Amino acid sequence: MKSILTNFKIKQTLLLFVVVVLVSLSAQAGGQLYRYINEQGLPVIDDNVPPEFVAGGYEIITSDGSVVRRVPRQLSDEELRLRNTDESRARFQQEEEVRMQAWDESLLLRYSDIADIEAARERALRDLKVRISILKSNLYSMKAQVEREQQKAADIERRGVDVPVELSQNINTMRLEIEDTEQSIEVRREEIESVKAAYGRDINRFETLLGRVNMRRQQSRSQPAPPAKNSYNH
């Protein structure tokens, strides 16, 4: 049991850290900031969340303070243990209801119809695709530069001269940068799928809310009108 909790906690920590990395560049491009609680218990607004504060949860906000998304804090070992006990199920059920209510209110405040959600999704995807295009352009330039540096090194070797250490180091550094850029491109592609899934859930939930509203309207219309009061002259 302890091993399961430990593995779960590690995965949760890694997931929270990856989320910060994934949204950092696109959030900056969209004018978004991060709000988290520092070691003094005070709220801090910055363009990134330091790794040591990721587990405490944070909010992604716009420049005017509007909350775009909330990332919950990491659960402790004790909380993870309680999560699977009978005595805590009711509490977690209540918390889930609160979470769903907050989600519903957020959807209804931000969107008036499905088209609004789809438009927001397309904007988010467009930002990610632009970022991928920039990364691909950088990758192309770096590969071309590496080829030029490698050609220099080959020309030097053909003259029977040792390749300068600085040139070799530059080539190795650029190769590492190429690997990092390729990984960043892959991360953005994965984030595109995550964004699609997240907005897909929003659309499904919004459709559920609209269905409830329409059902209540139909029920209200089907109810018989109260009888009119008769007035008598005495």
C-alpha positions as CSV (number, residue, x, y, z in Angstrom):
1,M,0.0,0.0,0.0
2,K,2.8,2.4,0.9
3,S,4.5,1.6,-2.4
4,I,1.3,2.4,-4.3
5,L,0.9,5.7,-2.5
6,T,4.5,6.6,-3.1
7,N,4.3,5.8,-6.8
8,F,1.1,7.8,-7.1
9,K,2.6,10.8,-5.3
10,I,5.7,10.7,-7.6
11,K,3.5,10.5,-10.7
12,Q,1.3,13.4,-9.3
13,T,4.4,15.5,-8.7
14,L,5.8,14.8,-12.2
15,L,2.4,15.6,-13.8
16,L,2.1,18.9,-12.0
17,F,5.6,19.8,-13.0
18,V,5.0,18.9,-16.6
19,V,1.8,20.9,-16.7
20,V,3.8,24.0,-15.7
21,V,6.4,23.3,-18.5
22,L,3.7,22.7,-21.0
23,V,1.7,25.9,-20.5
24,S,4.5,28.3,-19.7
25,L,5.3,29.5,-23.2
26,S,1.8,29.5,-24.5
27,A,0.6,31.3,-21.4
28,Q,3.2,34.0,-21.8
29,A,2.2,34.5,-25.4
30,G,-1.5,34.9,-24.4
31,G,-0.7,37.4,-21.7
32,Q,-1.3,34.9,-18.9
33,L,0.3,34.8,-15.5
34,Y,0.6,32.4,-12.6
35,R,-0.6,32.9,-9.0
36,Y,0.8,30.7,-6.3
37,I,1.4,30.8,-2.5
38,N,5.1,31.2,-1.4
39,E,6.8,29.8,1.7
40,Q,5.5,32.8,3.7
41,G,1.9,31.9,2.8
42,L,1.6,35.0,0.6
43,P,0.1,35.0,-2.9
44,V,2.6,35.7,-5.6
45,I,1.9,36.6,-9.3
46,D,4.7,35.8,-11.8
47,D,5.2,34.6,-15.3
48,N,6.2,31.1,-14.0
49,V,5.8,28.8,-11.0
50,P,9.1,27.8,-9.3
51,P,9.3,24.0,-9.2
52,E,9.3,24.0,-5.4
53,F,5.8,25.6,-5.3
54,V,4.2,23.4,-8.0
55,A,3.0,20.8,-5.5
56,G,1.1,23.5,-3.6
57,G,-1.1,24.2,-6.6
58,Y,-1.5,27.4,-8.5
59,E,-3.8,29.4,-10.8
60,I,-3.3,30.6,-14.4
61,I,-4.7,34.1,-14.7
62,T,-5.0,36.8,-17.3
63,S,-3.3,40.2,-17.0
64,D,-6.6,41.6,-15.5
65,G,-6.7,38.9,-12.8
66,S,-9.4,36.6,-14.4
67,V,-8.8,32.9,-13.5
68,V,-8.3,30.8,-16.6
69,R,-7.5,27.5,-14.9
70,R,-6.8,26.1,-11.5
71,V,-4.3,23.4,-10.8
72,P,-5.0,21.8,-7.4
73,R,-2.3,21.1,-4.9
74,Q,-0.7,17.6,-4.5
75,L,-2.3,15.4,-1.9
76,S,-0.2,14.3,1.0
77,D,0.4,10.6,1.9
78,E,-2.3,10.9,4.6
79,E,-4.8,12.4,2.3
80,L,-4.1,9.7,-0.3
81,R,-4.6,7.1,2.5
82,L,-7.9,8.6,3.6
83,R,-9.1,8.8,0.1
84,N,-9.6,5.1,0.0
85,T,-11.2,4.7,3.4
86,D,-15.0,4.5,4.1
87,E,-14.9,7.4,6.5
88,S,-13.6,9.8,3.9
89,R,-15.8,8.8,0.9
90,A,-18.6,11.2,1.9
91,R,-16.1,14.0,2.3
92,F,-14.6,13.4,-1.1
93,Q,-18.0,13.1,-2.6
94,Q,-18.9,16.5,-1.3
95,E,-15.7,17.9,-2.6
96,E,-16.4,16.4,-6.0
97,E,-19.8,18.1,-6.0
98,V,-18.2,21.4,-5.1
99,R,-15.7,20.9,-7.9
100,M,-18.4,20.1,-10.4
101,Q,-20.4,23.1,-9.3
102,A,-17.4,25.4,-9.7
103,W,-16.8,23.9,-13.1
104,D,-20.4,24.4,-14.1
105,E,-20.4,28.0,-12.9
106,S,-17.1,28.7,-14.8
107,L,-18.5,27.3,-18.0
108,L,-21.7,29.3,-17.7
109,L,-19.8,32.5,-16.9
110,R,-17.3,32.1,-19.8
111,Y,-19.5,30.8,-22.5
112,S,-23.0,31.5,-23.9
113,D,-23.1,28.5,-26.3
114,I,-21.1,25.7,-27.7
115,A,-19.7,27.9,-30.4
116,D,-17.9,30.0,-27.8
117,I,-16.2,27.0,-26.4
118,E,-15.2,25.8,-29.9
119,A,-13.8,29.3,-30.7
120,A,-11.7,29.3,-27.4
121,R,-10.4,25.9,-28.3
122,E,-9.4,27.0,-31.8
123,R,-7.6,30.0,-30.3
124,A,-5.7,27.8,-27.8
125,L,-4.8,25.3,-30.6
126,R,-3.7,28.1,-32.9
127,D,-1.3,29.5,-30.3
128,L,0.2,26.1,-29.8
129,K,0.6,25.6,-33.6
130,V,2.3,28.9,-33.9
131,R,4.7,27.9,-31.1
132,I,5.4,24.7,-32.9
133,S,6.1,26.6,-36.1
134,I,8.6,28.8,-34.3
135,L,10.3,25.8,-32.8
136,K,10.5,24.1,-36.2
137,S,12.1,27.2,-37.7
138,N,14.6,27.4,-34.9
139,L,15.3,23.7,-35.4
140,Y,16.0,24.2,-39.1
141,S,18.4,27.0,-38.4
142,M,20.3,25.1,-35.7
143,K,20.6,22.0,-37.9
144,A,22.0,24.2,-40.7
145,Q,24.4,25.8,-38.3
146,V,25.6,22.4,-37.1
147,E,26.2,21.3,-40.6
148,R,28.3,24.3,-41.3
149,E,30.3,23.8,-38.1
150,Q,30.8,20.1,-38.9
151,Q,32.1,21.1,-42.4
152,K,34.6,23.5,-40.8
153,A,35.8,20.7,-38.5
154,A,36.1,18.3,-41.5
155,D,38.1,20.8,-43.5
156,I,40.5,21.3,-40.6
157,E,41.0,17.6,-40.1
158,R,41.7,17.2,-43.9
159,R,44.6,19.7,-43.4
160,G,46.0,17.4,-40.7
161,V,45.3,19.9,-37.9
162,D,43.5,19.1,-34.7
163,V,40.0,20.5,-34.5
164,P,39.9,23.4,-31.9
165,V,38.3,22.4,-28.6
166,E,36.0,25.4,-28.8
167,L,34.6,24.3,-32.2
168,S,34.0,20.8,-30.9
169,Q,32.2,22.1,-27.9
170,N,30.1,24.4,-30.0
171,I,29.0,21.5,-32.1
172,N,28.1,19.4,-29.1
173,T,26.2,22.3,-27.5
174,M,24.2,22.8,-30.7
175,R,23.4,19.1,-30.9
176,L,22.0,19.2,-27.3
177,E,20.0,22.3,-28.2
178,I,18.6,20.4,-31.3
179,E,17.6,17.5,-29.0
180,D,15.9,19.9,-26.6
181,T,14.0,21.7,-29.4
182,E,12.8,18.4,-30.8
183,Q,11.6,17.4,-27.4
184,S,9.8,20.7,-27.0
185,I,8.1,20.2,-30.3
186,E,6.9,16.8,-29.2
187,V,5.7,18.3,-25.9
188,R,3.7,20.9,-27.8
189,R,2.1,18.2,-29.9
190,E,1.1,16.3,-26.8
191,E,-0.3,19.5,-25.3
192,I,-2.4,20.0,-28.4
193,E,-4.1,16.6,-27.7
194,S,-4.5,17.6,-24.1
195,V,-6.1,20.9,-25.0
196,K,-8.5,19.1,-27.4
197,A,-9.4,16.6,-24.7
198,A,-10.0,19.4,-22.1
199,Y,-12.2,21.5,-24.3
200,G,-14.0,18.3,-25.4
201,R,-14.9,17.7,-21.7
202,D,-16.0,21.3,-21.4
203,I,-18.2,20.9,-24.5
204,N,-19.8,17.7,-23.2
205,R,-20.4,19.2,-19.8
206,F,-21.9,22.4,-21.3
207,E,-24.2,20.2,-23.5
208,T,-25.4,18.4,-20.3
209,L,-26.1,21.8,-18.7
210,L,-28.1,23.0,-21.7
211,G,-30.0,19.7,-21.6
212,R,-31.0,20.3,-18.0
213,V,-32.1,23.9,-18.8
214,N,-34.2,22.8,-21.7
215,M,-35.8,20.0,-19.6
216,R,-36.7,22.4,-16.9
217,R,-38.3,24.8,-19.4
218,Q,-40.4,22.0,-20.8
219,Q,-41.5,20.8,-17.4
220,S,-42.4,24.4,-16.5
221,R,-44.5,24.8,-19.7
222,S,-46.3,21.4,-19.1
223,Q,-47.4,22.4,-15.6
224,P,-51.1,23.4,-15.6
225,A,-51.8,27.0,-14.8
226,P,-53.3,27.7,-11.4
227,P,-57.0,28.3,-11.4
228,A,-58.2,31.9,-11.5
229,K,-59.6,33.3,-8.4
230,N,-63.3,34.2,-8.5
231,S,-64.4,37.5,-7.1
232,Y,-67.9,37.8,-5.6
233,N,-69.8,41.0,-5.0
234,H,-71.3,41.1,-1.5
